[in-house]
Amino acid sequence: MISALHFYYCPLLFFMTRFQHLFPITLAAQWHPKADQLLAPSLSNWLFDPTSLTSRLKSHCTKFRVEVIGQQIENCHAEEAKGSIRANEEVLIREVILYCDELPQVFARSLLPLKSLTGEQQQLANLGTQPLGQVLFNDPKLERQSIEVACFNQQSTVGQFCHQLNLTYTHNLWGRRSLFILNNKPIMVSEVFLPQAFAYQHGVNSL
């Protein structure tokens, strides 16, 4: 039976999305604090940019939009636990695609512990198609911890998702994750640059 709590945090469960049958896509990976030195400088610049990815993407296109894949409450998996986000605690999972001029740029997966969704942060549970990053970076109290990166091949869950989107590519995909602290409340955001992302325009490997 679905509780009122689940309805409040997961209103999208009651509406169909075109990717509902694929959700959650997840992001199992080995995350590292530094990228391989062979990465192209332009890709590294995108991966380790400490500013708002949403704002940067908006500056590269005329129309920016967010498509929600799904949102639901789960127990945090051990491989995603970090800092004050503990394994097995209840977290709100949110997965979206970020588009620039209808070109899919980024797959994003966010973990919002229910303990973090109190006070002003309750709004984060009901963003709909509003980008989470925009809300976070608009708050002057936001703290961002170190950026970690990971590589995803075509057999990964996000690689298989790209095939569902009919995105063809030969190089591996790169992603990053950060733990954000807002009013002492942790939020984990992971982002993977999809095959045709601006991040890859100058190649994946350096010359």
C-alpha positions in Angstrom: 0.0 0.0 0.0 1.3 3.4 -1.0 1.5 5.8 2.0 0.8 9.5 2.1 4.5 10.1 2.6 5.3 8.3 -0.7 2.6 10.4 -2.5 4.1 13.6 -1.1 7.7 12.8 -2.1 6.9 10.9 -5.3 4.0 12.5 -7.1 5.5 11.3 -10.3 4.7 7.7 -9.3 1.1 8.5 -10.1 1.8 9.8 -13.7 3.3 7.9 -16.6 6.6 9.0 -18.0 8.0 7.5 -21.3 10.9 6.0 -19.5 9.0 4.6 -16.5 9.7 1.0 -17.5 13.5 1.7 -17.4 13.5 3.5 -14.1 15.7 3.4 -12.0 18.6 3.3 -14.3 21.2 3.6 -11.4 24.9 4.4 -11.7 27.1 1.6 -10.4 30.7 2.8 -10.8 34.1 3.1 -9.4 34.4 6.8 -8.5 37.8 8.5 -8.3 38.8 12.0 -7.1 41.0 12.7 -10.1 40.5 12.0 -13.8 43.0 10.1 -16.0 45.7 12.5 -17.3 45.0 11.4 -20.8 41.5 13.0 -20.8 41.2 15.9 -23.2 41.5 19.3 -21.3 38.1 20.3 -22.5 36.4 17.2 -21.0 38.3 17.7 -17.8 37.1 21.3 -17.7 33.5 20.1 -17.8 34.0 17.3 -15.3 35.7 19.5 -12.7 33.8 22.7 -13.2 32.7 23.7 -9.7 30.0 26.0 -10.9 26.4 25.2 -11.9 26.2 22.7 -14.8 22.6 23.9 -15.5 23.8 27.5 -16.0 26.7 26.4 -18.2 24.4 24.3 -20.4 21.9 27.1 -20.7 24.7 29.4 -22.0 25.3 27.0 -24.9 21.8 26.7 -26.2 18.6 28.6 -26.9 16.2 26.1 -25.3 17.1 24.2 -22.1 14.7 21.6 -20.6 14.6 18.8 -18.1 12.8 15.5 -18.7 12.0 13.5 -15.6 12.7 9.7 -15.9 11.4 8.8 -12.5 11.4 9.6 -8.8 10.9 7.2 -5.9 11.9 6.4 -2.3 14.5 3.7 -1.8 17.0 2.5 0.7 20.4 3.9 -0.1 22.7 1.3 -1.7 26.0 0.7 0.0 28.0 1.7 -3.1 26.2 5.1 -3.2 26.6 5.9 0.5 29.0 8.7 1.2 29.7 11.0 4.1 26.5 11.6 6.1 24.4 9.7 3.5 24.3 6.3 5.1 23.7 2.9 3.6 20.1 1.6 3.9 18.7 5.0 5.0 15.7 6.1 3.0 16.5 8.5 0.2 14.5 10.0 -2.6 15.9 9.0 -5.9 15.4 11.4 -8.8 16.6 10.7 -12.4 16.4 13.1 -15.3 17.8 14.0 -18.7 19.0 17.6 -19.4 18.5 18.8 -23.0 19.9 21.6 -24.9 17.9 22.5 -28.1 16.4 19.0 -27.8 19.8 17.3 -27.8 20.2 15.1 -24.7 23.3 16.3 -22.9 23.3 14.8 -19.4 21.8 12.0 -17.4 21.5 13.0 -13.8 20.8 10.9 -10.7 20.2 12.6 -7.4 19.9 11.1 -3.9 18.0 13.2 -1.4 17.8 11.7 2.1 14.4 12.1 3.6 16.2 13.6 6.6 17.3 16.4 4.3 13.8 17.1 3.0 12.7 19.3 5.9 12.1 23.0 6.3 12.9 25.0 3.1 14.4 21.9 1.5 10.9 20.2 1.3 10.5 22.0 -2.0 13.2 19.7 -3.5 10.8 16.7 -3.3 8.5 18.4 -5.8 10.6 20.0 -8.4 8.9 18.5 -11.4 10.8 19.6 -14.5 12.6 22.4 -12.6 16.4 21.6 -12.5 17.7 20.6 -9.1 21.1 22.3 -9.8 19.5 25.6 -10.4 17.7 25.5 -7.0 20.9 24.4 -5.2 23.2 27.0 -6.7 20.7 29.8 -6.0 21.2 29.2 -2.3 24.2 31.1 -0.9 24.5 28.6 1.9 25.3 25.8 -0.4 28.6 23.9 0.2 30.0 21.5 -2.4 32.5 18.8 -1.5 35.1 17.4 -3.9 34.2 16.2 -7.3 34.7 12.5 -8.1 34.6 11.0 -11.7 33.9 7.7 -13.3 33.9 6.1 -16.7 30.9 4.2 -18.2 31.1 1.8 -21.1 28.3 0.7 -23.4 27.5 -2.3 -21.2 26.8 0.0 -18.2 23.3 0.8 -17.2 23.6 4.4 -18.6 25.2 3.0 -21.7 22.2 0.7 -22.3 20.0 3.7 -21.6 21.7 5.5 -24.4 20.8 2.7 -26.8 17.2 3.2 -25.7 17.6 6.8 -26.7 19.1 5.7 -30.1 22.3 7.5 -29.3 25.2 5.9 -31.1 28.8 6.3 -30.0 32.2 4.6 -29.8 33.9 6.3 -26.9 33.2 5.6 -23.2 31.1 8.1 -21.3 32.3 10.1 -18.4 30.4 11.3 -15.3 31.0 13.0 -12.0 29.4 13.2 -8.6 29.4 15.6 -5.7 28.1 15.7 -2.2 26.3 19.0 -1.5 25.6 20.3 1.9 22.7 22.7 2.4 21.9 23.8 5.9 23.9 20.8 7.2 21.7 18.5 5.0 23.4 16.2 2.5 22.4 15.7 -1.1 24.2 13.6 -3.7 24.2 14.6 -7.3 25.7 12.4 -10.1 25.8 13.5 -13.7 26.9 11.6 -16.8 27.7 13.4 -20.1 25.7 11.6 -22.9 27.3 10.8 -26.2 26.7 14.1 -28.0 27.4 16.3 -25.1 29.3 19.6 -25.5 31.9 18.1 -23.2 33.1 15.7 -25.9 33.3 18.3 -28.8 37.1 18.4 -28.6 37.5 14.7 -28.0 37.8 12.4 -25.0 41.5 11.7 -25.0 44.2 14.3 -25.2 46.7 14.3 -28.1 
